[in-house]
Amino acid sequence: MTYEEAVQKINARLKFGIKPGLEHIGRLMAELGNPQDKLQFVHVAGTNGKGTTCALISSVLRKAGYRTGLYTSPYVTDFRERFQINGEMIPQDELLDELNKVAPLVDKLADEGIIITEFELITAIAFQWFADRGCDIVVLEVGLGGRFDATNIIKTPLAAVIASISLDHTAILGDTVEQIAFEKCGILKKGGHAVLYPDQKPGVIDVVKKNAAERGCDLVIPSLSEIREVSADLRGVDLEYHGLPLHLPFIGAHQEKNALTALTAINVLRERGLQIPDSAVQEGFAAAKLPARMEIFGEHPLMLLDGGHNPGCAAALADVLKRYLPGRRLVGVMGMMADKDSHTALSILAPLFSAVLTLTPDNPRSLPAPELADRAREFCPDSHPMTDRALALQTARELAGPDGAVIVCGSFYLAGELRPYLESLDKK
C-alpha cells in the first residue's frame, strides 16, 4: 500500500458514527493496548480558537524542552498536518506503519458489527504514533463537541482548555450556546484542572462553572486585564503579560484572547510540575505557526487567507479588516460548505467587499459557487461565481489593484486548495 492509498483508505471511512459515544473508540484502543494511557495531555475544545491555542501551547512546550505531540483538525494542505511531533509532520512511511497496525483491528471489529469512523481511526493512529515515539506530552484538539468526541477516550489530562464557544454544528451539538457548552464540558474530568477562554456569553460561563463544580474540576477563567497590547500591525502583535513582553505572530483581538487562554493553561501546567521558563514562553509564542488563520501573503496587492467557516470566525475577520485595512479596496474570494450559516457570514463580510468571487470547494458538502454568489449579492451586488482557481485569484488581484487586498475566506477546504497558489504568487 502506498501513502496515497493509505490516505484514501482512511478517508473512505464513515465521517460520523452510527451512534454517538466512546464505546467504539474504546474497543479499538483496548485492542491496541490503550496507548493513550501512556501519555499526558493538554485537551482543547471549543468552537473557535482551538487551533491557535494548540499551536501556542505546543510551541511553548517544545521550547521548554518537552517532546511534544500535536493533534489537530482540519488539515489545510497536507493530511499529515494532523499529526506532529516537535513541529514535524508524521513521515509518510511512519503513517503507513501505524495504519498497518490499526487497520487489521478495525477490520476485526467490523466483523463484530462495530464500525470505526474516519475520525476514530485517525485518532487511534495518532495515539499509537505519539506513544511509539515517546512523547512527553500531547496537545490534543477535539474534533467535534467534546463529550462524545473520540479524543475524549483519554483519562484526566494535565489541563483541559475550553476556547471560544459560539454556534456551529448545531444539528449535532445543539442550537444554543448553552447546549454547545455542555457538550464541550465533556472534556472536564473528575479532579482535573481546566481553563476557560475569557470572553464568553454569560450562559456559557454558567454552564462551564456548573459542570466543573460537579466534577470537582479546578476552573480558571483569566481576566482580560492580565494582558495588554503594546503595538500591532498586520504581521503580528506585541503584548505584555504580567510584565512579560511577548510577540504574537497572529492578528486580531480574538487572537490576543486566545493567547491569554494559552498563557493561563501554561501556568496550570507549571503548577502541575512542568518546568516552563519565561524564555520558553517568549520563544514559543514568537515561533508559533498556523496556516490559513488570517495568514498574510504578498503586498501589492496584499492577500489574506483565512479558513474560518462560521459566524464567529466571520466576525473576527471583519474586525481585522476594519482595523488593519481601512479605506482599502477589498475583494473577497469565497467558498463555503452548504451546512454552514452562509447567510450570517455573508451579512458580516460581504458588505466590506467591493466585489466577491465565489468558488465551489472540492468537497461533497460544498455550496455551489453560483448559489453562494446569489446569496452574496444581497450584501455585495458585484458578486460572481468562478470555476478556475488561478483565474479567480488573478481576477481578484486585478480588481483589488496594487493598493487593495484580496481576502480568501469561508472554508478550510478552499483555503487548502488556494494556499499553494498564494505561496507561489508570494514568491514572485
Disulfide bonds with the S-S distance in Angstrom:
none
